[in-house]
Amino acid sequence: IHPSIHPSLRVRRRRGRRTTTPHTLRLRENYQQQHQEEEGRLRKETSTMRPLTEEETTTFFEKLAKYIGRNIRFLLDRKDENYCFRLHKDRVYYASEKLVRKAQSVPRENLGCLGTCFGKFTKSKKFRLEITCLEYLARFALYKIWIKPAGSLVE
């Protein structure tokens, strides 16, 4: 552990020799153990394919609502199949429930992606849309603009 991480974990120096107190050793062991547990928990959370939590869902839907408004319901309630959003490695995927059930038999380490990637959560838990979701955003967009090809401009 680098001493700048926590001030109580610094090593005291006496007459040119480095000494550590039992209290410092205990603190260092506790810190390392907590850090390893937290790292393991985060690794588990990010590597498994799972439904979005409530916090993630609100962040994700707020971002989508800026572009497609209440048309979000058309993404989930489709006539052909039931679709859902799943989180895998901090990325949100849009896939049919059939595909999700089939993907559950694949080991998480071997699963690259699932369905269409709508975006990803940053380390600060903000959501960023990716270009792969443009097809769905364009279909349900609130405001649409049509641009004429350059060849048909009037001079």
Salt bridges, closest charged atoms under 4 A:
GLU39 OE2 - HIS35 NE2 3.71
GLU39 OE1 - ARG43 NH2 3.32
GLU45 OE2 - ARG41 NH1 3.19
GLU56 OE2 - ARG50 NH2 3.01
ASP80 OD2 - ARG78 NH2 3.14
GLU130 OE2 - ARG91 NH1 2.52
GLU135 OE2 - ARG139 NH2 3.58
